[in-house]
Amino acid sequence: MKSPIIFLNAFPMNETMWNDQVEGLSGKFQTITFDWRNLTSMESMADDINNQLNTLSIDRATICGLSMGGYAALAFYRKYSERVHSLILSDTRATEDTDDVRKRRFEMMDIARQKGSTAIADIMMPGLLSEMTFQSNPKIVKRVRAIIESAHPELIVSALRAMADRKDSTDLLPHISCPTLVIVGAEDKMTTPMEAEQIYAAIPGAKLEIIPNAGHLSNIEQPGLFNKAVSRYQFPVASF
Ligand code: MLT
């Protein structure tokens, strides 16, 4: 039996953002990806994860969320901690939105409604990848843009609202008692290494992996290093 890992998407990505993890880690783990069905709130996203586990008859899994997926992973832990074997919190933060960020989310909702997902891709792209990726890996740049452009504007609006409404999870961190791995791209401008270090410092026994030459989408930019970080972290099957 392989240990299950369920991968949770960033905004405004879809499950294909995890293709390199499915390919690289399926030999060792049961890798599970899915597209959000109910993006109305972090709690509804936690219910989505719960339903996925029920559908697959999995009692407990490793929950790996990147950015918005990390917000959802923390919401899932808050609501269903008994189903969490371990957490991987990648390129994410525990704090709620500041007023400025929340205001910007509502502006982006208008942009998504009026101009569609291409305009959202134009705004988001510069923050998602490292300079090195932009300069040396046009394939990744093209792939990420294509994923964002394929997102339905209404889905973008729902995700923005869910993120704007999310609770601060800082108070939860010291109570997390499962093994936790924090991963961050060394050049992540959206959820910085400093924020990752704060999460790492607050969760008892957590581990931290900083991925060089990666920005916010560290799993796409450095899939080999990301997968190695996940593999290095031990998930004993017997304890699932
Ligand atoms: C993400 O990558 O999921 C989002 O950019 C996170 C956010 O906007 O807070």
Boltz pocket constraint, residues with backbone or C-beta under 6 A from the ligand:
constraints:
  - pocket:
      binder: B
      contacts: [[A, 9], [A, 10], [A, 11], [A, 12], [A, 66], [A, 67], [A, 68], [A, 69], [A, 91], [A, 163], [A, 190], [A, 216]]
      max_distance: 6.0
